[in-house]
Amino acid sequence: MILNTVLAICVVSGVLHEPSLSVARGAAGVPRKATLMAVPLTFAAVVLPPVLVWVVFSDLLYRRIANHLVLALLAGWALHLGWMAWHDAGPLPWPAIGRGAAAAGIVLVLGYGLFAMRWVGAGDVKLVAVLCLWLGNEVSAFLVVTSLAGGVLALGMPVLRATELFLARRVEQLGGWLRRPFPTPMALRSHALSGIPYGFAIAAGAAFVLYRG
């Protein structure tokens, strides 16, 4: 729930307020937000889903969001912007880039402080920050839905724990069938699970932005 507070602070920050569509319109009367973000979000809708699915299962089973996945997302975002600039695919969406970067910076600063106090996971913070870069003008919606999904997870802890145990047993069975055991999931270890696998909530927030139509 503490990470929910961080996300709420980011949402109410002035840098995350979406531009007024009455002001941000192009010459053809089309909202600039739509034109600026159409290509990046289309690309994100292709790149992000498989990564987020992996994040969900990794977090549910092992309470781990790998650094190399976060770094790969950051590199993909930077390479895509470079490709757009190199191939002259229209003006870069600087307002959206700035808004996403500001949100990422706030998340990192607040999240680092909370991580230092061991209140949140570093992987969660880094993943949210990188996704803020990807989602640009839609970052407010992403943070709001992520926060709400995190609250739902907290309220549904019994169901969540049962789901984690079910998945852990299936992974153990799969390892037996393949004769190649996987690392033991957290739900099957002797010590009790702690915290909320926030990767699921983060993935839900990103999916909402990418596929809401």
trRosetta pair geometry for C-beta under 8 A, 3 or more apart (Angstrom, degrees):
i j d omega theta_ij theta_ji phi_ij phi_ji
1 4 5.1 -41 -162 23 49 121
1 5 7.1 55 144 -22 67 94
1 150 7.2 155 -100 139 44 111
1 151 7.2 66 -114 -99 86 68
1 154 5.6 50 -65 -91 95 160
1 196 8.0 95 -32 1 58 143
2 5 5.5 -45 -162 25 43 114
2 6 7.0 45 143 -18 66 97
2 114 5.9 165 142 -155 125 137
2 119 4.6 -61 98 158 169 116
2 120 5.8 -132 92 -59 112 97
3 6 5.3 -45 -153 31 45 115
3 7 6.5 43 150 -18 69 102
3 111 7.6 34 -123 -113 87 95
3 114 7.4 162 -83 118 64 159
3 120 4.8 113 -71 -117 98 127
3 124 6.0 -52 -116 136 154 141
3 125 7.6 -135 -123 -75 111 75
3 128 7.9 174 -173 -34 116 155
3 150 6.4 -130 84 -147 105 163
3 198 5.9 11 64 -118 162 158
4 7 5.7 -57 -151 38 33 110
4 8 6.3 35 151 -22 66 106
4 147 4.6 103 -143 -149 80 87
4 150 5.0 -161 -73 90 100 134
4 151 6.1 78 -109 -58 151 86
5 8 5.6 -53 -147 34 32 113
5 9 6.5 36 154 -21 64 102
6 9 5.8 -55 -154 32 31 112
6 10 6.7 31 150 -18 64 105
6 107 6.6 87 154 -133 116 65
6 110 4.7 160 -136 120 102 129
6 111 5.8 74 -158 -73 159 75
6 114 6.5 -92 -64 -8 130 151
6 120 7.2 -16 -11 -53 145 162
6 125 7.8 -44 132 -111 166 93
7 10 5.6 -53 -152 34 36 114
7 11 6.5 38 151 -24 67 103
7 107 7.7 24 -93 -108 61 101
7 128 7.3 -109 -89 -158 101 148
7 143 4.5 -180 -168 -171 97 94
7 144 7.7 174 149 -74 114 27
7 146 5.8 -144 -133 88 157 109
7 147 4.2 -163 94 -70 136 108
7 150 7.7 142 17 16 147 143
8 11 5.6 -51 -149 31 34 113
8 12 6.6 19 159 -8 67 106
8 143 7.9 173 -70 150 28 111
8 147 5.9 105 -57 -128 79 157
9 12 6.4 -64 -148 42 29 99
9 13 6.6 45 151 -40 63 100
9 106 7.2 -154 113 165 99 122
9 110 6.3 151 76 -101 143 166
10 13 5.7 -45 -155 11 33 119
10 16 6.0 90 157 -44 72 155
10 103 5.6 75 -173 -147 120 84
10 106 4.9 147 -109 104 91 132
10 107 5.9 10 -82 -67 144 81
10 110 7.6 -134 -55 27 94 145
10 139 8.0 -90 149 147 119 110
10 143 5.3 -128 89 -142 120 160
11 16 5.9 -113 -137 101 31 150
11 140 5.6 98 -136 -145 82 79
11 143 5.0 -165 -68 102 96 129
11 144 5.7 92 -111 -68 145 82
11 147 7.5 -71 -26 -10 138 147
12 16 7.8 43 42 55 11 122
13 16 5.2 79 72 6 86 105
13 102 7.7 -157 120 143 133 112
13 103 7.8 164 65 -102 131 68
13 106 6.0 -130 -12 -104 168 165
14 17 5.8 -32 -160 -4 49 115
15 99 6.4 170 159 -132 81 64
15 102 3.9 -110 155 140 144 150
15 103 6.9 -163 108 -57 110 65
15 106 7.5 169 57 -33 131 133
16 99 6.5 110 -117 -168 47 97
16 102 7.1 -151 -63 99 70 113
16 103 5.5 82 -93 -85 107 106
16 139 5.9 -106 -141 94 100 111
16 140 5.0 132 158 -78 105 94
16 143 7.4 -25 -163 22 152 146
17 140 7.3 58 -108 -71 25 145
18 33 7.1 29 -172 -104 108 152
18 137 6.1 77 -128 -175 96 87
18 140 5.9 -103 -39 17 99 139
19 23 6.4 -106 170 73 100 109
19 24 4.3 73 121 -31 130 142
19 32 7.6 -24 87 67 142 111
19 33 6.5 179 56 -62 104 113
19 95 6.7 0 -33 164 139 147
19 137 7.5 -57 15 -136 95 115
20 23 4.6 69 79 13 102 103
20 24 6.5 146 79 3 50 92
21 24 5.9 -67 -122 58 34 89
21 25 6.6 65 171 -62 64 92
21 31 4.7 -40 -143 -115 103 119
21 33 6.8 -75 -99 13 86 120
22 25 7.1 -34 -164 -20 21 117
24 31 6.2 45 103 -163 90 75
24 32 4.2 -103 166 38 89 114
24 33 5.9 66 117 -32 137 86
24 95 7.8 -127 -124 82 134 170
25 29 5.9 -6 177 -145 124 35
25 30 6.8 150 -156 72 78 27
25 31 5.8 -55 -101 -102 71 42
25 32 6.2 -146 -98 -24 15 85
26 29 7.2 -55 72 14 68 16
26 30 5.2 -10 42 60 111 81
26 31 7.7 53 1 124 85 7
26 32 5.4 126 -47 -82 85 79
26 35 5.9 22 -28 8 142 155
30 34 6.0 -99 165 68 97 123
30 35 5.7 93 114 -45 120 113
31 34 4.6 87 76 1 95 103
31 35 7.3 180 94 -3 52 84
32 35 5.6 -60 -147 44 41 105
32 36 5.6 35 159 -20 75 112
32 95 8.0 59 123 41 125 142
33 36 6.0 -58 -137 40 25 106
33 37 5.9 -4 172 4 63 119
33 96 7.6 124 -136 -75 71 112
33 137 5.1 -178 -147 162 103 164
34 37 6.7 -75 -139 47 18 91
34 38 6.2 39 163 -55 61 101
35 38 6.1 -34 -142 -4 26 116
36 40 8.0 -6 143 12 63 117
36 93 3.7 114 180 -115 106 116
36 95 7.0 2 170 53 171 100
36 96 5.5 168 132 -16 125 130
36 136 7.9 -135 124 143 107 150
36 137 7.0 95 87 -21 118 138
37 40 5.7 -68 -153 52 56 106
37 41 5.2 43 157 -18 90 114
37 93 6.3 93 -70 -127 58 168
37 96 5.7 158 -79 -107 96 159
37 136 5.8 -166 -110 81 109 134
37 137 5.3 -101 -62 33 140 120
37 138 6.8 121 -166 -23 156 103
38 41 6.5 -69 -146 42 18 101
38 42 6.3 19 158 -20 60 112
39 42 5.7 -57 -146 35 29 112
39 43 6.4 27 158 -16 65 107
39 84 7.2 124 118 -107 142 125
39 89 6.7 155 -167 145 170 128
39 90 7.5 154 -4 45 149 131
40 43 5.7 -59 -151 39 31 110
40 44 6.1 32 152 -21 67 108
40 80 7.0 112 -123 134 79 134
40 93 6.7 -90 -12 24 136 139
40 96 7.3 178 38 120 155 147
40 134 7.4 177 166 -171 108 58
40 136 6.3 62 99 -4 152 140
41 44 5.2 -49 -141 38 37 116
41 45 6.2 46 155 -27 65 100
41 135 7.5 56 -101 -131 92 58
41 136 8.0 -106 -59 38 91 115
41 138 7.1 71 -95 -1 128 142
41 209 7.5 -120 -136 142 119 94
41 210 6.5 -178 -172 -122 94 66
42 45 5.7 -49 -150 28 30 114
42 46 7.2 24 151 -14 59 103
43 46 6.0 -61 -161 35 35 108
43 47 6.2 14 154 -7 71 115
43 80 5.7 135 141 -144 157 142
44 47 5.9 -65 -135 47 33 100
44 48 5.1 18 177 -15 75 121
44 134 5.1 121 -116 175 129 111
44 135 7.1 126 -163 -83 170 62
44 210 6.1 -131 111 -107 104 112
45 48 6.9 -36 -102 37 18 103
45 49 7.1 27 -175 -26 48 108
45 210 4.7 150 -97 -171 85 113
45 211 7.1 121 -128 -67 114 77
46 49 7.6 -71 -168 18 14 103
47 50 7.9 -83 178 36 32 93
47 51 7.0 8 150 -3 69 122
47 73 7.9 134 140 -124 118 74
47 76 5.8 159 -172 164 150 149
48 51 5.7 -76 -154 46 40 110
48 52 5.6 32 160 -21 81 113
48 73 7.6 57 -107 -126 78 113
48 131 7.7 82 -131 -120 131 97
48 134 6.7 115 -75 164 128 159
48 206 5.9 -130 162 159 143 135
48 210 6.6 -152 66 -74 136 153
49 52 5.8 -62 -140 39 28 107
49 53 6.3 31 162 -22 66 104
49 207 7.5 77 -104 -100 85 92
49 210 7.6 -153 -60 108 92 163
50 53 5.7 -50 -146 32 33 113
50 54 6.6 33 155 -17 63 104
51 54 5.8 -58 -156 37 32 111
51 55 6.4 35 147 -23 66 106
51 69 6.0 147 -159 -166 103 108
51 72 7.4 -163 -115 92 133 119
51 73 6.3 131 167 -75 165 107
52 55 5.2 -48 -145 34 38 116
52 56 6.4 43 154 -25 66 99
52 199 8.0 170 -160 175 67 90
52 202 7.6 -147 -138 108 102 88
52 203 4.0 134 179 -124 112 102
52 206 5.9 -149 -96 72 150 139
52 207 7.0 -175 120 -54 160 95
53 56 5.8 -49 -152 29 32 113
53 57 6.8 19 156 -7 63 105
53 203 7.4 115 -69 -145 36 146
54 57 6.2 -63 -150 43 31 102
54 58 5.9 30 156 -19 68 114
54 69 6.9 -159 98 -115 126 145
55 58 5.8 -59 -141 41 27 111
55 59 6.0 22 162 -17 65 111
55 65 5.7 26 -144 -124 95 97
55 69 6.6 172 -77 138 94 157
55 127 6.7 114 -142 -134 147 151
55 199 4.5 -154 149 -165 93 123
55 202 7.2 -67 130 80 141 119
55 203 6.1 170 79 -64 115 115
56 59 6.1 -63 -148 39 23 105
56 60 6.2 18 157 -15 63 111
56 197 7.9 87 -157 143 53 121
56 199 5.3 -172 -96 123 40 107
56 200 5.1 78 -134 -92 93 68
56 203 5.1 -42 -64 -1 107 160
57 60 5.7 -54 -139 40 31 110
57 61 5.9 13 166 -6 67 115
57 167 7.2 -156 -140 -174 84 143
58 61 6.3 -67 -138 47 22 98
58 62 5.7 -45 -174 44 62 108
58 64 5.5 -83 162 79 100 80
58 65 6.5 121 102 -96 124 47
58 66 6.8 -73 180 -17 161 93
58 199 6.9 -93 71 154 84 179
59 62 7.3 -74 -108 61 14 65
59 63 6.3 40 -159 -117 55 30
59 64 6.8 -151 -94 50 49 36
59 65 5.9 9 -76 -62 101 87
59 123 7.8 -171 -96 111 103 136
59 197 4.0 132 141 -166 101 103
59 198 7.0 -107 -172 53 149 46
59 199 3.2 168 -9 18 157 134
59 200 6.6 -144 84 -27 131 74
60 163 7.1 -69 -156 119 130 102
60 164 5.4 -155 -179 -107 87 84
60 167 5.9 32 128 66 127 159
60 197 5.0 102 -84 159 50 173
60 199 7.4 -108 -31 63 69 118
60 200 6.8 66 -62 -52 101 115
61 164 7.2 172 -89 -152 42 83
61 167 6.0 -109 -80 121 94 120
61 168 6.2 150 -131 -88 82 75
61 171 6.3 70 -131 -27 138 161
61 185 4.3 -83 -165 -126 84 108
61 186 6.7 144 161 13 38 87
61 187 7.5 -76 -137 4 51 101
62 183 6.9 44 -100 98 126 127
62 185 6.4 -103 -67 -133 66 62
62 186 5.9 144 -121 -28 30 101
63 121 7.5 -153 175 -100 89 151
63 186 5.5 55 -6 -49 105 158
63 193 7.5 168 -53 -148 128 91
63 194 8.0 38 -110 63 158 70
63 195 6.9 95 -135 70 126 121
63 197 6.4 -116 -102 -97 65 88
64 123 6.7 134 -170 -42 41 168
65 69 6.8 -103 177 62 73 127
65 70 6.9 71 142 -46 103 110
65 121 7.2 114 19 129 110 130
65 123 3.0 146 56 168 104 128
65 124 6.5 134 11 -58 147 46
65 126 7.4 178 107 64 125 103
65 127 5.4 -69 168 -41 152 133
65 199 5.7 168 -79 -85 114 120
66 69 4.7 93 73 0 93 102
66 70 7.3 -165 99 -3 53 84
66 123 7.5 45 -5 -127 15 127
67 70 5.6 -58 -153 39 40 110
67 71 6.0 37 152 -18 73 108
67 123 7.5 -108 -68 -104 60 88
67 126 7.4 0 -120 103 69 164
68 71 5.5 -52 -142 41 34 112
68 72 6.1 42 154 -25 65 104
69 72 5.6 -51 -146 33 31 113
69 73 6.6 31 153 -18 63 102
69 127 7.9 5 105 -100 107 104
70 73 5.8 -53 -152 34 32 110
70 74 6.5 32 150 -18 64 105
70 123 7.2 -152 -43 -147 134 70
70 126 4.7 19 -151 132 158 117
70 127 5.6 -106 -99 -81 106 65
70 130 5.5 174 -161 -14 81 152
71 74 5.6 -53 -147 37 34 113
71 75 6.2 33 154 -18 67 106
72 75 5.7 -54 -145 39 31 110
72 76 6.2 35 154 -22 64 107
73 76 5.6 -53 -145 36 30 114
73 77 6.5 34 155 -21 63 103
73 127 7.8 70 39 -134 157 67
73 130 4.8 91 103 149 122 139
73 131 7.4 -27 161 -68 147 63
73 134 7.0 -60 177 -51 106 131
74 77 5.8 -53 -151 33 30 111
74 78 6.5 24 154 -13 64 108
74 130 5.1 -92 -68 -126 83 118
74 133 7.3 63 -120 53 69 155
75 78 5.8 -58 -147 41 32 108
75 79 6.0 30 157 -18 68 110
76 79 5.8 -55 -140 40 28 109
76 80 6.2 31 159 -22 63 107
77 80 5.9 -57 -150 33 26 111
77 81 6.7 24 154 -15 62 105
77 130 7.1 -169 -10 -172 143 86
77 133 5.1 61 179 121 164 121
77 134 5.4 -111 -97 -81 120 76
78 81 5.9 -55 -152 36 32 109
78 82 6.4 33 151 -18 65 108
79 82 5.4 -55 -147 39 34 114
79 83 6.2 38 153 -23 67 103
80 83 5.6 -49 -147 33 32 113
80 84 6.5 35 153 -19 63 102
81 84 5.7 -52 -150 34 33 112
81 85 6.4 28 153 -15 65 106
81 92 6.5 54 -157 -135 92 123
81 97 7.3 79 -115 -106 138 131
82 85 5.8 -58 -147 39 32 108
82 86 6.0 29 157 -19 68 111
83 86 5.8 -57 -140 39 29 109
83 87 6.0 3 169 3 66 114
83 89 7.5 23 125 -4 76 134
84 87 6.6 -69 -137 50 20 92
84 89 4.4 -88 -146 50 70 118
84 90 7.3 -48 -173 56 103 74
84 92 6.1 118 111 -97 125 83
85 88 7.6 19 -180 -74 30 41
85 89 8.0 -56 -41 29 20 85
85 92 6.0 -6 -78 -60 92 122
91 94 7.7 -57 156 -9 100 95
92 97 6.7 5 152 -23 106 141
93 96 4.0 0 138 33 119 118
93 97 5.9 139 95 -23 73 88
93 136 6.4 30 112 -156 133 155
93 137 7.6 -83 164 -27 134 110
94 97 5.3 -54 -138 39 34 113
94 98 6.0 35 162 -20 68 105
95 98 5.8 -56 -147 38 28 110
95 99 6.3 27 156 -19 64 107
95 137 7.2 40 113 -80 95 103
96 99 5.7 -54 -145 36 31 110
96 100 6.3 28 157 -15 65 107
96 136 3.2 26 173 -178 103 126
96 137 4.4 -60 -113 -35 98 89
97 100 6.0 -59 -148 40 28 108
97 101 6.1 26 156 -18 65 110
97 133 7.8 20 -145 -154 64 74
97 136 6.4 -30 -65 -115 36 106
98 101 5.7 -57 -143 39 29 109
98 102 6.2 31 158 -21 65 105
99 102 5.8 -52 -147 34 29 111
99 103 6.5 28 154 -16 62 106
99 136 6.0 79 69 -172 104 58
99 137 6.0 72 65 -92 149 48
99 139 6.1 -171 135 19 100 131
100 103 5.7 -56 -149 38 32 110
100 104 6.2 33 153 -20 66 107
100 132 5.0 156 -163 145 74 71
100 133 4.6 112 147 -119 123 31
100 134 7.2 175 -153 34 145 26
100 135 6.4 155 -110 66 116 57
100 136 4.4 -58 -42 -96 123 45
100 137 7.8 -55 -47 -29 93 36
100 139 5.5 168 -102 -57 66 134
101 104 5.5 -52 -145 37 32 113
101 105 6.3 36 154 -22 64 104
101 132 7.8 152 -72 120 16 106
101 133 6.4 50 -78 -104 59 85
102 105 5.7 -54 -151 34 30 113
102 106 6.6 29 153 -17 64 104
103 106 5.8 -55 -150 36 33 109
103 107 6.3 32 154 -19 66 107
103 129 7.9 178 118 -133 74 56
103 132 4.0 -149 100 -164 113 134
103 139 4.5 -160 -10 163 170 152
103 143 7.2 -134 -161 -48 129 134
104 107 5.7 -55 -147 37 31 112
104 108 6.3 29 156 -19 65 108
104 129 4.1 86 -152 -168 81 78
104 130 7.0 75 -126 -69 123 24
104 132 4.2 -176 -65 77 77 127
104 133 5.3 18 -55 -49 145 86
105 108 5.8 -57 -147 37 29 109
105 109 6.3 24 159 -17 66 107
105 129 7.8 103 -46 -144 22 110
106 109 6.0 -57 -145 37 29 107
106 110 6.1 14 164 -4 66 112
107 110 6.4 -64 -142 47 23 99
107 111 5.4 19 163 -17 64 123
107 125 6.3 168 155 -163 93 76
107 128 5.1 -144 -169 109 149 110
107 129 4.5 -167 88 -83 125 81
107 132 6.2 177 1 -23 141 148
108 111 5.8 -59 -130 45 21 109
108 112 6.0 27 165 -27 62 107
108 125 6.6 110 -111 160 47 108
108 126 7.7 54 -105 -98 89 55
108 129 4.9 55 -57 -104 91 148
109 112 6.1 -52 -148 28 22 109
109 113 7.0 20 154 -14 57 104
110 113 5.9 -58 -158 34 34 111
110 114 6.5 24 152 -11 68 109
111 114 5.7 -59 -147 43 35 107
111 115 5.9 37 154 -22 69 107
111 120 6.0 -88 -150 86 80 144
111 122 7.8 116 150 -127 109 48
111 124 7.6 -154 -148 96 129 84
111 125 3.1 142 169 -135 146 128
111 126 7.9 -167 120 -43 150 48
111 128 7.3 162 -71 58 151 125
111 129 7.2 -116 24 -47 149 114
112 115 5.5 -52 -142 37 31 112
112 116 6.4 38 154 -25 63 102
112 125 7.0 153 -55 156 52 159
113 116 5.7 -50 -152 29 30 114
113 117 6.9 16 152 -4 61 105
114 117 5.8 -61 -153 45 36 104
114 119 4.4 -82 -175 66 89 112
114 120 4.5 41 120 12 120 111
114 125 7.6 165 65 -79 107 133
115 118 7.1 35 -174 -83 39 31
115 119 7.3 -102 -75 48 25 68
115 120 5.5 -67 -74 72 68 83
115 121 7.2 24 -113 165 99 10
115 122 5.0 75 -139 -79 145 76
115 125 6.1 -82 -49 -7 126 151
120 124 5.9 -106 173 68 101 129
120 125 6.0 97 122 -50 126 106
120 198 8.0 -6 -154 -3 93 158
121 124 4.5 92 70 2 96 105
121 125 7.1 -168 94 -6 53 85
121 195 7.1 99 -41 171 112 159
121 198 7.0 -176 36 29 118 120
122 125 5.8 -58 -152 37 36 111
122 126 6.2 30 156 -16 71 109
123 126 6.0 -58 -143 40 30 106
123 127 6.1 28 160 -19 66 110
123 199 7.7 -23 124 -71 115 104
124 127 6.0 -62 -148 37 25 108
124 128 6.4 23 158 -17 64 108
124 198 4.5 36 -120 75 132 133
124 199 7.1 -119 -99 -62 81 63
124 202 6.8 -169 -147 -46 78 138
125 128 6.0 -58 -150 36 27 109
125 129 6.4 27 154 -20 63 109
126 129 5.7 -55 -148 36 31 113
126 130 6.4 27 158 -15 66 106
127 130 6.0 -56 -147 38 30 106
127 131 6.3 27 157 -15 65 109
127 199 7.1 22 77 -113 171 79
127 202 5.7 53 116 169 123 163
128 131 5.9 -61 -147 41 29 109
128 132 6.5 41 152 -30 63 100
128 143 7.7 75 -166 -105 114 83
128 146 7.0 126 -118 165 109 167
128 202 5.9 -115 -78 -122 80 120
129 132 5.6 -48 -156 22 32 117
129 133 7.4 33 148 -17 60 97
130 133 5.7 -48 -163 27 41 113
130 134 6.8 38 144 -16 68 104
131 134 5.3 -50 -148 37 44 114
131 135 5.9 24 160 -10 74 113
131 142 6.5 -165 134 176 113 147
131 202 6.8 160 4 -179 159 104
131 205 7.8 100 133 96 149 110
131 206 5.5 -91 -156 -87 137 119
132 135 6.3 -67 -138 44 25 98
132 139 5.0 50 -145 -131 77 123
132 142 7.2 -176 -97 86 59 143
132 143 7.7 30 -96 -59 100 105
133 136 7.5 17 175 -61 30 64
134 206 7.8 23 87 -135 131 115
135 138 4.5 -92 172 74 98 96
135 139 5.1 135 95 -79 106 63
135 142 4.9 74 113 -39 169 149
135 206 6.9 -134 -66 -125 131 77
135 209 5.4 16 -140 135 127 163
136 139 6.4 -142 100 -34 13 97
138 141 5.1 -48 -174 42 78 114
138 142 5.9 86 127 -28 84 101
138 209 4.4 119 147 -152 136 123
139 142 5.3 -55 -147 37 37 117
139 143 6.2 33 158 -18 70 105
140 143 6.0 -58 -148 38 29 106
140 144 6.3 27 156 -18 65 109
141 144 5.8 -56 -144 37 30 111
141 145 6.2 21 162 -12 66 110
141 205 7.9 159 127 -168 63 84
141 208 6.7 -139 150 113 104 113
141 209 5.4 135 97 -92 115 95
141 212 7.8 -86 163 0 147 156
142 145 6.3 -63 -146 41 23 102
142 146 6.1 24 157 -19 63 113
142 205 4.7 85 -168 156 62 107
142 206 6.1 32 -136 -85 110 51
142 208 7.3 166 -105 67 52 102
142 209 4.9 -21 -75 -40 88 141
143 146 5.6 -55 -142 39 29 113
143 147 6.2 31 158 -21 64 107
143 205 6.9 62 -74 -164 14 145
144 147 5.9 -58 -153 35 27 111
144 148 6.4 23 153 -15 64 107
144 205 7.7 149 65 -132 46 110
145 148 5.6 -54 -145 39 34 110
145 149 6.1 35 156 -19 67 107
145 204 6.3 -136 146 122 104 87
145 205 4.1 152 88 -118 96 72
145 208 4.4 -114 -172 38 173 159
145 209 7.4 -162 30 -38 142 83
146 149 5.8 -56 -145 38 28 110
146 150 6.4 32 154 -21 62 105
146 201 5.2 93 -163 145 66 91
146 202 5.4 29 -134 -105 119 46
146 204 6.8 147 -102 74 54 85
146 205 3.1 -28 -58 -47 83 150
146 206 7.8 46 -73 -27 108 65
147 150 5.7 -54 -151 33 30 113
147 151 6.7 32 151 -19 62 103
147 201 7.8 87 -69 169 10 128
147 205 7.8 71 0 -86 53 133
148 151 5.6 -52 -154 33 35 113
148 152 6.6 36 149 -19 66 102
149 152 5.5 -49 -149 34 37 113
149 153 6.5 41 150 -21 65 101
149 200 7.1 -143 154 119 121 79
149 201 3.7 162 105 -137 106 81
149 204 4.1 148 -109 76 162 142
149 205 6.2 -132 15 -47 133 82
150 153 5.5 -49 -150 33 35 114
150 154 6.5 36 152 -20 65 103
150 196 6.7 103 -156 120 84 149
150 198 5.9 8 -110 -130 109 93
150 201 4.0 52 -65 -141 71 168
151 154 5.6 -53 -150 33 34 112
151 155 6.5 28 154 -15 66 106
152 155 5.8 -58 -148 39 33 108
152 156 6.1 6 160 2 68 115
152 201 7.8 156 50 -103 92 103
153 156 6.2 -73 -140 52 26 94
153 157 7.5 68 156 -76 59 60
153 160 5.9 71 -161 -81 79 145
153 196 5.2 107 124 -164 125 125
153 197 7.5 -131 -167 59 145 67
153 198 7.5 179 65 -103 162 53
153 200 6.4 131 -90 79 136 122
153 201 5.7 -92 -12 -57 136 112
154 157 6.6 -5 -168 -52 33 98
154 196 6.0 -54 -79 -83 74 148
156 159 4.5 -36 173 43 101 116
156 160 5.6 112 112 -29 85 95
157 160 5.3 -56 -140 38 33 116
157 161 6.1 33 162 -21 69 103
157 196 7.8 -92 -100 -99 93 94
158 161 6.0 -54 -147 35 29 108
158 162 6.5 27 155 -16 63 107
159 162 5.7 -57 -150 38 32 111
159 163 6.3 34 152 -21 66 106
160 163 5.7 -55 -149 35 31 112
160 164 6.4 31 153 -19 65 105
160 196 7.5 -18 160 -137 166 80
160 197 7.4 -178 -175 29 122 103
161 164 5.6 -51 -147 35 33 113
161 165 6.4 33 154 -18 64 105
161 187 7.4 148 -165 -123 67 114
161 193 6.7 178 -121 52 94 139
162 165 5.7 -54 -148 37 32 111
162 166 6.3 35 152 -21 65 106
163 166 5.6 -53 -148 35 31 113
163 167 6.4 27 156 -14 65 106
164 167 6.0 -57 -147 40 29 108
164 168 6.1 33 154 -24 64 109
164 185 7.5 -178 174 156 85 128
164 186 7.4 -40 174 74 127 97
164 187 4.4 164 133 -67 99 137
164 193 6.7 51 114 -77 161 167
164 197 7.4 149 -88 -14 122 140
165 168 5.6 -53 -145 35 30 115
165 169 6.5 29 157 -18 64 104
165 187 4.6 -156 -89 168 56 140
165 188 7.8 121 -135 -63 68 71
166 169 6.1 -59 -153 35 28 107
166 170 6.6 25 152 -17 64 107
167 170 5.6 -56 -148 37 34 111
167 171 6.3 35 154 -20 68 104
167 185 7.1 168 106 -134 86 166
167 187 7.6 106 65 20 82 146
168 171 5.8 -53 -150 35 31 111
168 172 6.5 32 151 -19 64 105
168 185 3.5 -142 -125 76 98 146
168 186 7.4 -113 -97 55 133 51
168 187 3.9 -146 -24 60 155 116
168 188 4.9 -179 158 -28 132 102
169 172 5.5 -52 -148 36 34 114
169 173 6.4 36 152 -19 65 104
169 188 7.4 136 -72 -74 61 121
170 173 5.6 -52 -148 37 33 112
170 174 6.3 37 152 -22 65 105
171 174 5.6 -52 -146 35 32 114
171 175 6.5 36 153 -21 63 103
171 182 5.4 -75 167 60 103 146
171 185 5.7 105 60 -40 141 125
172 175 5.8 -52 -153 33 31 113
172 176 6.8 31 150 -18 62 104
172 181 7.9 4 -142 -143 61 88
172 182 7.4 -118 -90 50 41 100
172 184 7.6 30 -92 -126 103 65
172 185 7.2 -99 -46 10 93 107
172 188 6.5 93 -57 -61 136 167
173 176 5.6 -55 -154 34 35 112
173 177 6.5 34 151 -18 68 104
174 177 5.7 -52 -147 35 34 111
174 178 6.2 20 158 -7 67 111
174 182 7.2 23 84 -10 100 126
175 178 6.0 -63 -142 47 28 102
175 180 6.2 -109 -153 87 71 51
175 181 4.1 64 167 -127 131 44
175 182 4.5 -128 -78 2 126 80
176 179 7.2 23 -175 -75 32 44
176 181 7.3 33 -66 -90 53 78
182 185 7.8 30 107 -44 115 81
184 188 5.4 -117 -176 83 96 112
184 189 5.8 114 125 -71 121 87
185 188 5.2 79 66 13 82 102
185 189 7.5 -138 101 -21 44 89
186 189 5.6 -51 -154 15 39 118
186 193 5.5 91 135 -101 116 94
187 193 6.1 -10 -93 -53 63 128
196 201 7.7 29 139 -11 121 128
197 200 5.7 64 108 -4 97 104
198 201 5.2 -50 -161 39 63 113
198 202 6.0 66 141 -24 81 101
199 202 5.6 -54 -145 38 34 113
199 203 6.2 35 156 -19 67 106
200 203 5.8 -56 -149 37 28 110
200 204 6.4 31 152 -22 63 106
201 204 5.5 -52 -148 33 33 114
201 205 6.6 35 153 -19 64 102
202 205 5.8 -53 -153 33 32 111
202 206 6.6 26 153 -13 64 106
203 206 5.8 -57 -147 40 33 108
203 207 6.0 34 155 -21 67 109
204 207 5.7 -54 -142 38 29 111
204 208 6.4 37 156 -26 63 103
205 208 5.8 -51 -152 27 29 114
205 209 6.9 24 154 -13 62 104
206 209 5.9 -59 -155 37 35 108
206 210 6.2 24 155 -15 69 113
207 210 5.8 -61 -140 42 31 107
207 211 5.8 -19 177 21 69 115
208 211 7.2 -84 -134 53 14 78
208 212 5.6 32 174 -56 61 111
209 212 6.5 -32 -123 -1 16 113
